[in-house]
Amino acid sequence: MSYQELNSAAVRVEELTTLINDANQKYYEQDSPTISDISYDSALKELQQLERQYPELVAVDSPTHRVGTNAKTTFDSLQHRVPMLSLDNAFGDTELLEWDAKLRRRLEVDGEYSIEYMAELKIDGLSINLTYIDGRLSTASTRGNGTSGEDVTPNIRTIHSIPLKLNDAHTPVPTLIEVRGEIFLTHSEFSRINEANQDLGLSTFANPRNAAAGSIRQKDPTITASRRLEAFLYAVGETSETRFKTQSSLFETYEAWGLRTNPNRRLCSTLVDVLEFIHEWHTRKEQLHYDIDGVVVKVNSFALQDQLGYVSRSPRWAIAYKYPAQQVRTKINDITVQVGMTGAITPVAELQEVAVGGVKVSRATLHNSDEIRRKDIRSGDTVIIQRAGEVIPEVVEVVVSARTGIETVFVMPSICPSCGTVLTRPEGESVTRCVNSRCPEKVRQRFQHFVGRNAMDIEALGGKRIDLLLEAGLIVDVSGLYTLTMDQLLTIDRMGDKLAGNILSAIEKSRTTPLNRFLYALAIRHVGEHTAEVLAEHFGSVNSIRNSSATDLANVNEVGPVIAQSVYDFFSDAQNIELVDRLNSQIHIIEPDTKTVSDIFAGKTLVFTGSLNIYKRDEAEAIVKRNGGKASGSVSKKTDYVVAGENAGSKLTKAQELGVPVITEEEFQQMVLGDY
């Protein structure tokens, strides 16, 4: 394998990782999908193939190892006792048959051996995890990143189809059980909500799934209660007593407890029966009063499920059969390009607006010039676009027979549309890039990245506020954020004292940050959150990293030659060095220290809840660990202290119910300083 092949593969891995992570963030955090299900699944499958072919390019935080994205900070985080995994997909009968054959090989049974399957409709909603203790609803959380999700307990309590107490009259209820399912909206309720929003001059939701997610994430539970959400329950996580032998018996037990299940399911003795169910509902799904996007097929026996086990992000014993995406015709009015944070130039089809599945769409990404050439997409073409529960569609194919001869072939611009710099396309890469570090659009994108939650976490500067600062000429690069004054901010139209004060306060709070966050915030190509942590732990300081050779960097475990060269190139650029020096003088960078410095919290478990003002959440948790303790995401009888900040949520309530000591952030600081 040549270095050029490895580099080309690394570039593609980066492109796919960025695409998938961005799609995850938009889908799970912002309820604002950017690519179709088909495109997402295709990208994930290509990334998996590349990682199998080039194992040295597999990052620990690769999206192939994840099932979602991190939860929003507007809600407390709840740890799932058992991870909530996603499902692999089958796109057609052949892939379902291949899945069945793999199961039989693993179980060492032949084609004559009967495996019972449970076929269930795949609800297009929001996954939920309900924890019942002694039969009463204790907590409820979204799936989040698969290991922890957002605590939405108060909102879930407003949903009438979710019982607050399980019925144990005929079937005993375990002491603890995690019940899992899907929250969704009916078509009629979705229409009612959008009509109400229009009347009030508010934005409308793109589809029922987004509306359900947005309703669950309301800070005011009365709003959630007004939206008539519904739920179907179909899975189990942790349980204090093992009582289920099959998926079908789980449904029977759930129904006895008063948990709502979807009656549109079928126990199938053969795969032929499964396919009949799938094809039947493909034609009948339009009769439903809610959205589905396929059928979930599960091995019915829990004993066989245990025998089959799991892969990194999904169970082997279940698969989602996805129905084909909705497709319509429309016309490409023009092909434009947009500039990304790394300078990647992405072509975008500007479409004649068309409704796809009840959603109006007018844009579609075309990925790169190679993709345009492969599909022979031209400006003015009539095209087939498809959408599978998403907002932005993809162009499936060109209707060549509809061409009139006036269509124009797309030519990738030779200069950046944002700054006028000559564009480059390195050998072996499919992406054309702007290499100008001062490119206005790159600068804007880098600003958005810099203030992001997982970087410097300057929440008050999200959305369009960065654009306002740039347009006013108040900032040129990210170091300019730390020289802003109240007088400068008040020159911006509609910027009041309170908002300006919030912005300055958020910036001030970010002046102290761990080294790994700082490195990630710099937006070094190929350096994601995990790689930033690896570099921070290995080198310990910015200066150690910038003074290292490419060879030194490449010798670090989990870095490798491609990432190493990118980091080395970043710190070899004079403009980058000047920026880092300025930031170094403005920010206190906390260097990693994994050594235990005291036994203040030895044997103690602490839980943080609410908004902290003295420390950042990860910083506070790191302090606990360095002082011999454990930081947990959930409250139990074994919790020693709950540190409650502003707007503390259900964790505080649970601590009070269990009699767990609750302290303020100031008292926590006194404990750290030895003054408590």
Order of alpha helices (4+ residues) and beta strands (2+ residues): alpha-alpha-beta-beta-alpha-beta-beta-beta-beta-alpha-beta-alpha-alpha-alpha-beta-alpha-beta-alpha-beta-alpha-beta-beta-beta-beta-alpha-beta-beta-beta-beta-alpha-alpha-alpha-alpha-beta-alpha-alpha-alpha-alpha-alpha-alpha-beta-beta-alpha-beta-beta-alpha-beta-alpha
